Amino acid sequence: MASFFKSKNDSTTSEPPNSNWGVRVRQGLSRTRNNLGKRLSGLFGGGAIDEDLYEEMETILLTADAGVSATTWLLEELRRKVKRNGLTDASQLKEALQEALVDLLEPLAQPLDTSAHHPFIIMLTGVNGAGKTTSIGKLAHYYQLQGKSVLLAAGDTFRAAAREQLMAWGERNRVAVIAQESSDQQRGDPAAVIFDAVNAAKARGIDIVLADTAGRLATQLHLMEEIKKVKRVIAKTEPGAPHETLLVLDANTGQNAVNQVQAFDDALGLTGLIVTKLDGTAKGGVLAAIARQRQQKVPLPVRFIGVGEGLDDLRPFVAREFVGALFD
């Protein structure tokens, strides 16, 4: 049976909201900028716009994990801009490329509105190592800064350390956690834990429920069936829930992230993404690949990006801000 692990749920905090997030994004994306932006900027020092230049740009974009489809689209957009605006010098391409990237990524920049439901139930999924549990802790902090009360549901009963990690985040944020007793952890039912968490949130008037689920590979069909069950159980506790189903993606996985999006969306009907670890060795282009994947369909929003290790380093995705941080 799930139990309530007591941790003071204080929806206020003395830490002020980050007023200079654009600078933090730029700092967090410094490695990504080195991998992608500086290499591209090196092409824009001057000279003729010719096929050799386009080929060099193609190579850089592909090695930056943009993928074939997004790279082809971006280069076609550049060719159109060059022709339409009569551009003749490579130095004029920097702004044109930035605008093309913004056009590609802008449909993904849709902030998550949690005001429509109370409690607002967010289910999070993803493969092991993507940063799912850490993202939950940071999301709890983010919503507390907005004056919202938060409850965490330790629905990852598959991994032994997951409960303890989420409990630590609960203590750090001073929020309540619903989890299985440790003695029952190995045979715990994640759906039962989250069922109890949603009911506890309703009884206590909680604003936001963040429901963790076990990390799994998209090829682990039996585990994918389990997480489908979790979603069905959530729907039984609250009509229309979960109100948001987020996939947490490690930006360092490159094109594999695109495959993950497709597999988890097919299984769960995703409503958004959290892209983490953009402060590491990520090459940055994977966001373009994800955008291009859904360009002809309904966009799958990137609700948040993670650009650092700090508690305050997970924030809503803003396309123009992100693109600006990629270039010197």
N, C-alpha and C positions, 0 to 999 in steps of 0.2 A: 504494500500500500504506500502511496506517496505521502510524504509528510511535509509540514511547513517548517523550513529552516529559518529561524528568526534572524532577521537583520533589519535594522531600523530603516524604514522606507521614508526617507526625507526628500521631498521633491524640490527642495531649495538647496542652493549651494553658494558658497562665498566666492567661487571662482568666476570672474566675469567672462562673458562670451568673447571669443577671439575677434578683435576689431581689425586685424590685419591679416586676414586669411589668405589674401592673394600673395602676400610675401611668403607665408608658410607653404603655400602650394609650390611656389617657385623654388624654395629651399628644398622641399621634399622631392621635387622632380629633378634635382640637379644631376643625378646619374642618368636619368632618362634623357635629359637635355644633352648630356655628353654623348650618349649613344645615338641619338637621332638628330636633335636640333643643330648641334655644332657641325655634324657631317653635312647636313643639308645647307647650313649657312655658308660652309666652305665653298659650295658651288656658286653662291650668289655674289661673289666678289666682283664680277664683271665678265665681259666676254660675250661671244655670240650665243644666241639661243639656237642650238642645232640638235641633231639626233644624238650626238655623243653626250650632250648634256642630259637629254631625256633618259638615255640608257643609264647614266650614272645615278640619276634620281631614282630610277626604277630599282636598281641594285640596293641603294640605301633603304628605300621603303620596304623592300622584301626582307632584308636582313633585320629590319626593325619590327618584324612580326605583323606588318600591315596586311599580309596575305595578297594573293594574286588578284582577287576581285577588287579589293579596295585600292590597291596600287594602280590597276588598270583604270579604274574610275577617276582617281585623282589626276593621273597623267592626261586623261582625256579632257578633264575639266581645265587643266592648265593650258592645253593646246587651244581650247576654245577661248579662254581668257586672252591668250597671246594674240590670237587672230582678231578677236573682237576689239581689243584695246590697242592694237598695233604695237605691242611690246617687242623690243628688238635686243635688249641687253639683259644678261643674266641677273644683274642686280635688281631688276624689276620683278623677278619671279618670287622673291621672298614673301612679299605681301600677297601676291596672287595665290601662293600655296597655302598660306595661313587662312585666307578666306575660303579656299576650297575645303580645308580641314574643318573649319567652323561649320560650313554648310553641311558637311557629312555628319558631324557629331552633334549638332544642335538638336536634332529630334530626340536624342537620348537624354537631354538635360531637362528632366521633368521632376521637380521636387516632390517628395512624398507628403501628401496631405493626410494627416491622421485625425482630422476633426469630424469626419463623417460618422464614426462609430465609437462607442464607449462601452467596454474597453475596445481599443483598436488592437487586433491580434496580428502579429507579424511572425510568420514561420520562416526560419532560415535553414538552408540546406547547402550542401557542397561537399567536395571530396576532402579527405583528411589532409591537413596541412595548408589549406587555403587561407586560414586565418578566421574561421567562422566564430569560434568562441571569443577570440579577442575582439572581433567586430561587434559581437553582442555586448560585450562590456563597454565598448566605446559608444555604441548606440544608446545604451542606458544613460551614460554621462551626457550625451548630446541632448536627449529629451529632458533630462533633469534641468539642463541649462534653460530650457524653455518653460520650466515650471510644471512639468508633467510628472506624475507618479508612475513608476515602472515596476513591473514584476517579471522575474526571469523563470523560465520553465526548463529544467534540465532533462530534456527529452533524448539526449544522447546516452542511452543506457548500454550501448554496444562497446564503447571505449572506456576502459577502467578509470582513466584519469579525468575524463570529461566532466564528471560531476564535481570533482574537487576544484577543477579550473573555474567552472562557472560559480561555485560557491565563493571562491577567492574574489572574483569580479563583483559578486554581490556585496561582499564585505567592503571592498574598495569603494564601491559606489553608494554603499549604505542602502541597498534595496533588497527586497525579499526575494528568496529563491524557493521554488517548489521542486523537490527532488526526491528520488527513491532513497529509503534508508540504505546505508552503505552495505549492510549485510545482504540486502536483496539485489544489489546492483547488477550482478551478472545475469540474473534472470528477470530483470525488470522489463516492464512493458512501457515503451515510450509513449504510446497513445494514452495509457492510463495516467501517466505523469502529467501530460499536457492537458488532459481532460480535467484533472484536479486543479491545475494551475488556472485555467480559464474560469472555472467556477469560483476559485478563491479570489480572482481579480474582480469578478462581478460582485461578490459579497463585500469586498473591501473598497469598492469604488475606484479601482485602479484605472489609469488612463491608457497605458501601453503594456501589452504582454509581448515579450520577446521569447519565442519558443525555439530552443535549440533542437536539432535532430542529428542523428548519427551521420558522420561523414562516410561517404561510400563512392565507389567508382560507378560510372554510368553503366558499366558492363556487368555489375553485380545485380542481376535481375531480381534475386530473392530479397535483397535489401531495398531495391527500388519499390518492390511491392509493399514492403513494410512502411516506407515513407508515404506511399499512397494511402495506406490505412490511417496513418497519423492525420493526414489532411482530412480524410472522411470523418474521423472522430471529432476533429476541431469543428467541422461543419455542423455536427450534431449538437455541440454545446452552444453554438451561437450561429443563427442563420446568416449566411453570406460570408462566414469566416472560413479560413483565415482571410483577412482583408488585404493582406500583402504576402506574397510568397517570393522570397528573395533568394537568389543563388549567389553565394560568395565565391568569387574567382580570384585566384592568384595570378597577377599580371605577368609573372615570370614564366608561366607555363606556355606562353606564346600561342600558336595556332591551336593547341589542344584546348584552350579556353573556348574557342568557337565550337568545337565538338561538344564540350560540356554543356554549353548553352542550349544546343539543339537537343541533346539527350534529356536533360532535366526539364526542358520546356515541354517536350513530348510527353513526359511522364506526369508532370505536375501542373502544367499551365502557369509558367512563371509570370510574375507581374513586374519584376525588376531585378536589378543586379547591384551587388557591392563589389567593386574592383579594388583589391588590396595589394599591398607591397609594391606600389609604384615608386617607392623610395629605394628599392633594392637594385637589382640588376635588370629590371624590366626595361624593355626597349621602347615602350610607349605605343607602338603601332597597333597593338592588339585591340585597342578601343576602336580604331578605324575599321579593323576586320569585323568586329561585332556590329558596328553601325551598318556596314555594307551588307552583312548577312540578312538584315531585316529592312533594308532600304525600300524594297518594293512591297513590304508588308506593314503591319502595325508595329511601330518601333517598340523595342524592349528597353525601358528606361534604365540608365545607370543612376540609381538613386544616390549612391555615395561612393566616394573614392577614399582610399587610405594612402596617405603620403608620409607616414612617419610612425614611430613607436610610441609616441606620447598619447595620453588619454584623450587629448583634444585634436588628434590628427585624423579623424574620420569626419568628412564633411560632404554636403551635397555637391554633386558634379555640376560645374558651370563650364560649358564648352569653350567659350571665348577665353575665359580665364585659364583653362587647361592648355589650350593651343598657345596662348601668349607665353606661358611658362616653359614651353618646349624650345623656344628660340631666344637667342641672345638679343 
